Amino acid sequence: MALLTGIIILAVMRISNLDLVIFVGSLMVIVLSLGTYLASVKRRRRDRRIAGG
């Protein structure tokens, strides 16, 4: 864990455009979360239809 933290700190120190990296990372998290949510809704609808509810 300490090694991973050290690698992250070193990478952040060497990145000149940190704002862009944080923005892109946040955007990726949002897109992944939205995709997971939509897949969950689709699965729930399918399960309810199969169960006859």
N, CA, C, O and CB atoms as a CASP TS submission, in Angstrom:
PFRMAT TS
TARGET T0000
AUTHOR 0000-0000-0000
METHOD Language model
MODEL 1
PARENT N/A
ATOM      1  N   MET     1       0.828  -1.199   0.000  1.00  0.00           N
ATOM      2  CA  MET     1       0.000   0.000   0.000  1.00  0.00           C
ATOM      3  C   MET     1       0.869   1.258   0.000  1.00  0.00           C
ATOM      4  O   MET     1       0.579   2.224  -0.706  1.00  0.00           O
ATOM      5  CB  MET     1      -0.941   0.001   1.215  1.00  0.00           C
ATOM      6  N   ALA     2       1.918   1.236   0.784  1.00  0.00           N
ATOM      7  CA  ALA     2       2.816   2.387   0.842  1.00  0.00           C
ATOM      8  C   ALA     2       3.516   2.593  -0.506  1.00  0.00           C
ATOM      9  O   ALA     2       3.746   3.729  -0.919  1.00  0.00           O
ATOM     10  CB  ALA     2       3.858   2.201   1.964  1.00  0.00           C
ATOM     11  N   LEU     3       3.849   1.505  -1.181  1.00  0.00           N
ATOM     12  CA  LEU     3       4.486   1.600  -2.491  1.00  0.00           C
ATOM     13  C   LEU     3       3.531   2.231  -3.508  1.00  0.00           C
ATOM     14  O   LEU     3       3.933   3.080  -4.303  1.00  0.00           O
ATOM     15  CB  LEU     3       4.940   0.206  -2.973  1.00  0.00           C
ATOM     16  N   LEU     4       2.282   1.815  -3.477  1.00  0.00           N
ATOM     17  CA  LEU     4       1.285   2.386  -4.386  1.00  0.00           C
ATOM     18  C   LEU     4       1.102   3.878  -4.125  1.00  0.00           C
ATOM     19  O   LEU     4       1.028   4.670  -5.064  1.00  0.00           O
ATOM     20  CB  LEU     4      -0.059   1.656  -4.237  1.00  0.00           C
ATOM     21  N   THR     5       1.030   4.258  -2.857  1.00  0.00           N
ATOM     22  CA  THR     5       0.898   5.668  -2.496  1.00  0.00           C
ATOM     23  C   THR     5       2.108   6.463  -2.993  1.00  0.00           C
ATOM     24  O   THR     5       1.957   7.567  -3.517  1.00  0.00           O
ATOM     25  CB  THR     5       0.745   5.822  -0.966  1.00  0.00           C
ATOM     26  N   GLY     6       3.288   5.908  -2.831  1.00  0.00           N
ATOM     27  CA  GLY     6       4.501   6.569  -3.304  1.00  0.00           C
ATOM     28  C   GLY     6       4.504   6.754  -4.813  1.00  0.00           C
ATOM     29  O   GLY     6       4.905   7.804  -5.316  1.00  0.00           O
ATOM     30  N   ILE     7       4.055   5.735  -5.534  1.00  0.00           N
ATOM     31  CA  ILE     7       3.996   5.826  -6.992  1.00  0.00           C
ATOM     32  C   ILE     7       3.004   6.909  -7.415  1.00  0.00           C
ATOM     33  O   ILE     7       3.277   7.682  -8.333  1.00  0.00           O
ATOM     34  CB  ILE     7       3.601   4.465  -7.607  1.00  0.00           C
ATOM     35  N   ILE     8       1.855   6.960  -6.745  1.00  0.00           N
ATOM     36  CA  ILE     8       0.852   7.978  -7.070  1.00  0.00           C
ATOM     37  C   ILE     8       1.395   9.376  -6.799  1.00  0.00           C
ATOM     38  O   ILE     8       1.209  10.280  -7.614  1.00  0.00           O
ATOM     39  CB  ILE     8      -0.437   7.745  -6.263  1.00  0.00           C
ATOM     40  N   ILE     9       2.061   9.562  -5.667  1.00  0.00           N
ATOM     41  CA  ILE     9       2.628  10.871  -5.329  1.00  0.00           C
ATOM     42  C   ILE     9       3.685  11.267  -6.354  1.00  0.00           C
ATOM     43  O   ILE     9       3.717  12.419  -6.786  1.00  0.00           O
ATOM     44  CB  ILE     9       3.239  10.852  -3.908  1.00  0.00           C
ATOM     45  N   LEU    10       4.540  10.345  -6.745  1.00  0.00           N
ATOM     46  CA  LEU    10       5.574  10.625  -7.734  1.00  0.00           C
ATOM     47  C   LEU    10       4.944  10.995  -9.083  1.00  0.00           C
ATOM     48  O   LEU    10       5.403  11.925  -9.747  1.00  0.00           O
ATOM     49  CB  LEU    10       6.508   9.408  -7.893  1.00  0.00           C
ATOM     50  N   ALA    11       3.909  10.281  -9.483  1.00  0.00           N
ATOM     51  CA  ALA    11       3.243  10.569 -10.757  1.00  0.00           C
ATOM     52  C   ALA    11       2.592  11.946 -10.724  1.00  0.00           C
ATOM     53  O   ALA    11       2.663  12.688 -11.704  1.00  0.00           O
ATOM     54  CB  ALA    11       2.191   9.492 -11.074  1.00  0.00           C
ATOM     55  N   VAL    12       1.958  12.293  -9.608  1.00  0.00           N
ATOM     56  CA  VAL    12       1.301  13.594  -9.490  1.00  0.00           C
ATOM     57  C   VAL    12       2.326  14.719  -9.541  1.00  0.00           C
ATOM     58  O   VAL    12       2.062  15.769 -10.126  1.00  0.00           O
ATOM     59  CB  VAL    12       0.491  13.674  -8.187  1.00  0.00           C
ATOM     60  N   MET    13       3.489  14.512  -8.939  1.00  0.00           N
ATOM     61  CA  MET    13       4.525  15.546  -8.954  1.00  0.00           C
ATOM     62  C   MET    13       5.064  15.772 -10.362  1.00  0.00           C
ATOM     63  O   MET    13       5.459  16.890 -10.692  1.00  0.00           O
ATOM     64  CB  MET    13       5.669  15.165  -8.013  1.00  0.00           C
ATOM     65  N   ARG    14       5.088  14.737 -11.199  1.00  0.00           N
ATOM     66  CA  ARG    14       5.654  14.851 -12.547  1.00  0.00           C
ATOM     67  C   ARG    14       4.632  15.322 -13.583  1.00  0.00           C
ATOM     68  O   ARG    14       5.012  15.727 -14.681  1.00  0.00           O
ATOM     69  CB  ARG    14       6.226  13.516 -12.975  1.00  0.00           C
ATOM     70  N   ILE    15       3.352  15.274 -13.249  1.00  0.00           N
ATOM     71  CA  ILE    15       2.317  15.687 -14.199  1.00  0.00           C
ATOM     72  C   ILE    15       2.190  17.207 -14.155  1.00  0.00           C
ATOM     73  O   ILE    15       1.974  17.791 -13.093  1.00  0.00           O
ATOM     74  CB  ILE    15       0.946  15.004 -13.877  1.00  0.00           C
ATOM     75  N   SER    16       2.326  17.833 -15.310  1.00  0.00           N
ATOM     76  CA  SER    16       2.267  19.292 -15.353  1.00  0.00           C
ATOM     77  C   SER    16       0.828  19.795 -15.448  1.00  0.00           C
ATOM     78  O   SER    16       0.525  20.895 -14.988  1.00  0.00           O
ATOM     79  CB  SER    16       3.080  19.816 -16.531  1.00  0.00           C
ATOM     80  N   ASN    17      -0.049  19.005 -16.036  1.00  0.00           N
ATOM     81  CA  ASN    17      -1.424  19.429 -16.238  1.00  0.00           C
ATOM     82  C   ASN    17      -2.355  18.609 -15.343  1.00  0.00           C
ATOM     83  O   ASN    17      -3.182  17.838 -15.829  1.00  0.00           O
ATOM     84  CB  ASN    17      -1.826  19.287 -17.722  1.00  0.00           C
ATOM     85  N   LEU    18      -2.209  18.787 -14.055  1.00  0.00           N
ATOM     86  CA  LEU    18      -2.929  17.974 -13.081  1.00  0.00           C
ATOM     87  C   LEU    18      -4.433  18.209 -13.144  1.00  0.00           C
ATOM     88  O   LEU    18      -5.210  17.277 -12.937  1.00  0.00           O
ATOM     89  CB  LEU    18      -2.422  18.264 -11.683  1.00  0.00           C
ATOM     90  N   ASP    19      -4.856  19.439 -13.426  1.00  0.00           N
ATOM     91  CA  ASP    19      -6.291  19.719 -13.505  1.00  0.00           C
ATOM     92  C   ASP    19      -6.969  18.864 -14.572  1.00  0.00           C
ATOM     93  O   ASP    19      -8.060  18.339 -14.352  1.00  0.00           O
ATOM     94  CB  ASP    19      -6.527  21.203 -13.799  1.00  0.00           C
ATOM     95  N   LEU    20      -6.329  18.727 -15.713  1.00  0.00           N
ATOM     96  CA  LEU    20      -6.896  17.922 -16.793  1.00  0.00           C
ATOM     97  C   LEU    20      -6.968  16.450 -16.393  1.00  0.00           C
ATOM     98  O   LEU    20      -7.951  15.773 -16.696  1.00  0.00           O
ATOM     99  CB  LEU    20      -6.065  18.083 -18.074  1.00  0.00           C
ATOM    100  N   VAL    21      -5.942  15.957 -15.722  1.00  0.00           N
ATOM    101  CA  VAL    21      -5.928  14.557 -15.294  1.00  0.00           C
ATOM    102  C   VAL    21      -7.060  14.301 -14.298  1.00  0.00           C
ATOM    103  O   VAL    21      -7.749  13.285 -14.389  1.00  0.00           O
ATOM    104  CB  VAL    21      -4.559  14.190 -14.664  1.00  0.00           C
ATOM    105  N   ILE    22      -7.253  15.210 -13.358  1.00  0.00           N
ATOM    106  CA  ILE    22      -8.329  15.059 -12.381  1.00  0.00           C
ATOM    107  C   ILE    22      -9.686  15.132 -13.073  1.00  0.00           C
ATOM    108  O   ILE    22     -10.591  14.365 -12.742  1.00  0.00           O
ATOM    109  CB  ILE    22      -8.226  16.140 -11.287  1.00  0.00           C
ATOM    110  N   PHE    23      -9.835  16.040 -14.022  1.00  0.00           N
ATOM    111  CA  PHE    23     -11.092  16.173 -14.766  1.00  0.00           C
ATOM    112  C   PHE    23     -11.409  14.895 -15.536  1.00  0.00           C
ATOM    113  O   PHE    23     -12.532  14.393 -15.471  1.00  0.00           O
ATOM    114  CB  PHE    23     -11.021  17.364 -15.734  1.00  0.00           C
ATOM    115  N   VAL    24     -10.436  14.371 -16.257  1.00  0.00           N
ATOM    116  CA  VAL    24     -10.653  13.160 -17.042  1.00  0.00           C
ATOM    117  C   VAL    24     -10.946  11.975 -16.122  1.00  0.00           C
ATOM    118  O   VAL    24     -11.817  11.158 -16.421  1.00  0.00           O
ATOM    119  CB  VAL    24      -9.425  12.861 -17.929  1.00  0.00           C
ATOM    120  N   GLY    25     -10.232  11.880 -15.020  1.00  0.00           N
ATOM    121  CA  GLY    25     -10.495  10.801 -14.064  1.00  0.00           C
ATOM    122  C   GLY    25     -11.902  10.879 -13.492  1.00  0.00           C
ATOM    123  O   GLY    25     -12.587   9.863 -13.372  1.00  0.00           O
ATOM    124  N   SER    26     -12.327  12.078 -13.140  1.00  0.00           N
ATOM    125  CA  SER    26     -13.681  12.268 -12.621  1.00  0.00           C
ATOM    126  C   SER    26     -14.716  11.917 -13.674  1.00  0.00           C
ATOM    127  O   SER    26     -15.727  11.281 -13.377  1.00  0.00           O
ATOM    128  CB  SER    26     -13.880  13.711 -12.149  1.00  0.00           C
ATOM    129  N   LEU    27     -14.460  12.332 -14.899  1.00  0.00           N
ATOM    130  CA  LEU    27     -15.378  12.026 -15.993  1.00  0.00           C
ATOM    131  C   LEU    27     -15.492  10.522 -16.213  1.00  0.00           C
ATOM    132  O   LEU    27     -16.583  10.012 -16.468  1.00  0.00           O
ATOM    133  CB  LEU    27     -14.920  12.710 -17.280  1.00  0.00           C
ATOM    134  N   MET    28     -14.388   9.821 -16.118  1.00  0.00           N
ATOM    135  CA  MET    28     -14.400   8.368 -16.280  1.00  0.00           C
ATOM    136  C   MET    28     -15.213   7.704 -15.173  1.00  0.00           C
ATOM    137  O   MET    28     -15.960   6.762 -15.434  1.00  0.00           O
ATOM    138  CB  MET    28     -12.967   7.816 -16.287  1.00  0.00           C
ATOM    139  N   VAL    29     -15.074   8.184 -13.948  1.00  0.00           N
ATOM    140  CA  VAL    29     -15.847   7.630 -12.833  1.00  0.00           C
ATOM    141  C   VAL    29     -17.338   7.863 -13.054  1.00  0.00           C
ATOM    142  O   VAL    29     -18.147   6.970 -12.803  1.00  0.00           O
ATOM    143  CB  VAL    29     -15.399   8.257 -11.494  1.00  0.00           C
ATOM    144  N   ILE    30     -17.708   9.051 -13.519  1.00  0.00           N
ATOM    145  CA  ILE    30     -19.116   9.366 -13.762  1.00  0.00           C
ATOM    146  C   ILE    30     -19.681   8.470 -14.864  1.00  0.00           C
ATOM    147  O   ILE    30     -20.775   7.925 -14.717  1.00  0.00           O
ATOM    148  CB  ILE    30     -19.280  10.854 -14.143  1.00  0.00           C
ATOM    149  N   VAL    31     -18.954   8.316 -15.954  1.00  0.00           N
ATOM    150  CA  VAL    31     -19.428   7.488 -17.066  1.00  0.00           C
ATOM    151  C   VAL    31     -19.560   6.032 -16.630  1.00  0.00           C
ATOM    152  O   VAL    31     -20.536   5.367 -16.977  1.00  0.00           O
ATOM    153  CB  VAL    31     -18.472   7.599 -18.272  1.00  0.00           C
ATOM    154  N   LEU    32     -18.596   5.539 -15.882  1.00  0.00           N
ATOM    155  CA  LEU    32     -18.653   4.158 -15.391  1.00  0.00           C
ATOM    156  C   LEU    32     -19.842   3.960 -14.456  1.00  0.00           C
ATOM    157  O   LEU    32     -20.539   2.949 -14.541  1.00  0.00           O
ATOM    158  CB  LEU    32     -17.347   3.790 -14.667  1.00  0.00           C
ATOM    159  N   SER    33     -20.073   4.915 -13.572  1.00  0.00           N
ATOM    160  CA  SER    33     -21.204   4.826 -12.648  1.00  0.00           C
ATOM    161  C   SER    33     -22.530   4.861 -13.391  1.00  0.00           C
ATOM    162  O   SER    33     -23.442   4.098 -13.070  1.00  0.00           O
ATOM    163  CB  SER    33     -21.151   5.960 -11.630  1.00  0.00           C
ATOM    164  N   LEU    34     -22.643   5.729 -14.369  1.00  0.00           N
ATOM    165  CA  LEU    34     -23.871   5.830 -15.152  1.00  0.00           C
ATOM    166  C   LEU    34     -24.121   4.544 -15.938  1.00  0.00           C
ATOM    167  O   LEU    34     -25.252   4.063 -16.007  1.00  0.00           O
ATOM    168  CB  LEU    34     -23.801   7.032 -16.106  1.00  0.00           C
ATOM    169  N   GLY    35     -23.083   4.000 -16.518  1.00  0.00           N
ATOM    170  CA  GLY    35     -23.217   2.737 -17.252  1.00  0.00           C
ATOM    171  C   GLY    35     -23.649   1.598 -16.350  1.00  0.00           C
ATOM    172  O   GLY    35     -24.489   0.784 -16.732  1.00  0.00           O
ATOM    173  N   THR    36     -23.079   1.534 -15.153  1.00  0.00           N
ATOM    174  CA  THR    36     -23.459   0.502 -14.191  1.00  0.00           C
ATOM    175  C   THR    36     -24.914   0.664 -13.767  1.00  0.00           C
ATOM    176  O   THR    36     -25.645  -0.320 -13.656  1.00  0.00           O
ATOM    177  CB  THR    36     -22.542   0.550 -12.962  1.00  0.00           C
ATOM    178  N   TYR    37     -25.333   1.903 -13.531  1.00  0.00           N
ATOM    179  CA  TYR    37     -26.715   2.164 -13.138  1.00  0.00           C
ATOM    180  C   TYR    37     -27.684   1.756 -14.237  1.00  0.00           C
ATOM    181  O   TYR    37     -28.693   1.105 -13.966  1.00  0.00           O
ATOM    182  CB  TYR    37     -26.903   3.639 -12.797  1.00  0.00           C
ATOM    183  N   LEU    38     -27.384   2.137 -15.480  1.00  0.00           N
ATOM    184  CA  LEU    38     -28.276   1.789 -16.587  1.00  0.00           C
ATOM    185  C   LEU    38     -28.345   0.276 -16.800  1.00  0.00           C
ATOM    186  O   LEU    38     -29.413  -0.254 -17.108  1.00  0.00           O
ATOM    187  CB  LEU    38     -27.812   2.475 -17.873  1.00  0.00           C
ATOM    188  N   ALA    39     -27.232  -0.417 -16.641  1.00  0.00           N
ATOM    189  CA  ALA    39     -27.242  -1.880 -16.748  1.00  0.00           C
ATOM    190  C   ALA    39     -28.088  -2.487 -15.633  1.00  0.00           C
ATOM    191  O   ALA    39     -28.785  -3.478 -15.852  1.00  0.00           O
ATOM    192  CB  ALA    39     -25.801  -2.441 -16.694  1.00  0.00           C
ATOM    193  N   SER    40     -28.031  -1.903 -14.448  1.00  0.00           N
ATOM    194  CA  SER    40     -28.828  -2.382 -13.323  1.00  0.00           C
ATOM    195  C   SER    40     -30.317  -2.202 -13.586  1.00  0.00           C
ATOM    196  O   SER    40     -31.115  -3.094 -13.299  1.00  0.00           O
ATOM    197  CB  SER    40     -28.431  -1.653 -12.042  1.00  0.00           C
ATOM    198  N   VAL    41     -30.686  -1.055 -14.129  1.00  0.00           N
ATOM    199  CA  VAL    41     -32.099  -0.803 -14.450  1.00  0.00           C
ATOM    200  C   VAL    41     -32.583  -1.795 -15.499  1.00  0.00           C
ATOM    201  O   VAL    41     -33.680  -2.343 -15.384  1.00  0.00           O
ATOM    202  CB  VAL    41     -32.301   0.650 -14.953  1.00  0.00           C
ATOM    203  N   LYS    42     -31.767  -2.024 -16.519  1.00  0.00           N
ATOM    204  CA  LYS    42     -32.133  -2.970 -17.575  1.00  0.00           C
ATOM    205  C   LYS    42     -32.307  -4.376 -16.997  1.00  0.00           C
ATOM    206  O   LYS    42     -33.259  -5.079 -17.335  1.00  0.00           O
ATOM    207  CB  LYS    42     -31.062  -2.979 -18.692  1.00  0.00           C
ATOM    208  N   ARG    43     -31.389  -4.773 -16.132  1.00  0.00           N
ATOM    209  CA  ARG    43     -31.460  -6.106 -15.525  1.00  0.00           C
ATOM    210  C   ARG    43     -32.692  -6.238 -14.639  1.00  0.00           C
ATOM    211  O   ARG    43     -33.360  -7.272 -14.652  1.00  0.00           O
ATOM    212  CB  ARG    43     -30.194  -6.393 -14.707  1.00  0.00           C
ATOM    213  N   ARG    44     -32.995  -5.191 -13.868  1.00  0.00           N
ATOM    214  CA  ARG    44     -34.161  -5.225 -12.982  1.00  0.00           C
ATOM    215  C   ARG    44     -35.450  -5.360 -13.792  1.00  0.00           C
ATOM    216  O   ARG    44     -36.341  -6.123 -13.419  1.00  0.00           O
ATOM    217  CB  ARG    44     -34.213  -3.956 -12.106  1.00  0.00           C
ATOM    218  N   ARG    45     -35.550  -4.627 -14.891  1.00  0.00           N
ATOM    219  CA  ARG    45     -36.739  -4.713 -15.750  1.00  0.00           C
ATOM    220  C   ARG    45     -36.886  -6.106 -16.333  1.00  0.00           C
ATOM    221  O   ARG    45     -37.984  -6.661 -16.370  1.00  0.00           O
ATOM    222  CB  ARG    45     -36.669  -3.678 -16.880  1.00  0.00           C
ATOM    223  N   ARG    46     -35.775  -6.669 -16.789  1.00  0.00           N
ATOM    224  CA  ARG    46     -35.807  -8.015 -17.376  1.00  0.00           C
ATOM    225  C   ARG    46     -36.206  -9.044 -16.330  1.00  0.00           C
ATOM    226  O   ARG    46     -37.016  -9.930 -16.604  1.00  0.00           O
ATOM    227  CB  ARG    46     -34.437  -8.379 -17.980  1.00  0.00           C
ATOM    228  N   ASP    47     -35.641  -8.931 -15.134  1.00  0.00           N
ATOM    229  CA  ASP    47     -35.979  -9.869 -14.067  1.00  0.00           C
ATOM    230  C   ASP    47     -37.447  -9.784 -13.677  1.00  0.00           C
ATOM    231  O   ASP    47     -38.088 -10.808 -13.438  1.00  0.00           O
ATOM    232  CB  ASP    47     -35.112  -9.613 -12.854  1.00  0.00           C
ATOM    233  N   ARG    48     -37.981  -8.567 -13.611  1.00  0.00           N
ATOM    234  CA  ARG    48     -39.402  -8.405 -13.253  1.00  0.00           C
ATOM    235  C   ARG    48     -40.307  -8.973 -14.347  1.00  0.00           C
ATOM    236  O   ARG    48     -41.351  -9.560 -14.064  1.00  0.00           O
ATOM    237  CB  ARG    48     -39.736  -6.910 -13.014  1.00  0.00           C
ATOM    238  N   ARG    49     -39.883  -8.787 -15.610  1.00  0.00           N
ATOM    239  CA  ARG    49     -40.688  -9.302 -16.722  1.00  0.00           C
ATOM    240  C   ARG    49     -40.692 -10.829 -16.707  1.00  0.00           C
ATOM    241  O   ARG    49     -41.730 -11.448 -16.939  1.00  0.00           O
ATOM    242  CB  ARG    49     -40.150  -8.778 -18.078  1.00  0.00           C
ATOM    243  N   ILE    50     -39.545 -11.436 -16.437  1.00  0.00           N
ATOM    244  CA  ILE    50     -39.438 -12.898 -16.396  1.00  0.00           C
ATOM    245  C   ILE    50     -40.249 -13.448 -15.220  1.00  0.00           C
ATOM    246  O   ILE    50     -40.895 -14.489 -15.336  1.00  0.00           O
ATOM    247  CB  ILE    50     -37.950 -13.338 -16.284  1.00  0.00           C
ATOM    248  N   ALA    51     -40.208 -12.735 -14.082  1.00  0.00           N
ATOM    249  CA  ALA    51     -40.922 -13.202 -12.888  1.00  0.00           C
ATOM    250  C   ALA    51     -42.427 -12.985 -12.998  1.00  0.00           C
ATOM    251  O   ALA    51     -43.192 -13.508 -12.187  1.00  0.00           O
ATOM    252  CB  ALA    51     -40.392 -12.491 -11.649  1.00  0.00           C
ATOM    253  N   GLY    52     -42.847 -12.231 -13.979  1.00  0.00           N
ATOM    254  CA  GLY    52     -44.278 -12.003 -14.172  1.00  0.00           C
ATOM    255  C   GLY    52     -44.827 -10.896 -13.303  1.00  0.00           C
ATOM    256  O   GLY    52     -46.032 -10.829 -13.063  1.00  0.00           O
ATOM    257  N   GLY    53     -43.950 -10.024 -12.829  1.00  0.00           N
ATOM    258  CA  GLY    53     -44.384  -8.945 -11.956  1.00  0.00           C
ATOM    259  C   GLY    53     -44.441  -7.678 -12.692  1.00  0.00           C
ATOM    260  O   GLY    53     -44.789  -6.646 -12.119  1.00  0.00           O
TER
END
